[in-house]
Amino acid sequence: MADPIPSERQRARAILETLAHRSPATTAELATALETHPVTVERTCRALQEDGRIRQCAGGVYTLAKTDAASDEEWYAARDPGGAIGDRNATSNPAD
């Protein structure tokens, strides 16, 4: 049986954890590390960048943003008060 499709919350956490250990990283490097499609990684990185969690540097690489952000759970609650991100197990992108 195939592994379940990770939620966006799980994917965002995985990207943050990957960048914490090997930063900076390109979209392709993150996609390889997470075993997912680069478009999916790019979409999640864009959301993380909009929320100030990561930043895109010269050359298109991503790195963690320097921030005094609250815990991940507080960040997700503030970003998604209804919990829709955590409940979503599939995406509309067939490439995922």
Secondary structure, DSSP 8 states (H G I E B T S, - for coil): -------HHHHHHHHHHHHHHS-SB-HHHHHHHHTS-HHHHHHHHHHHHHTTSEEE-GGG-EEE-------HHHHHHHH-TT-HHHH----S-TT-
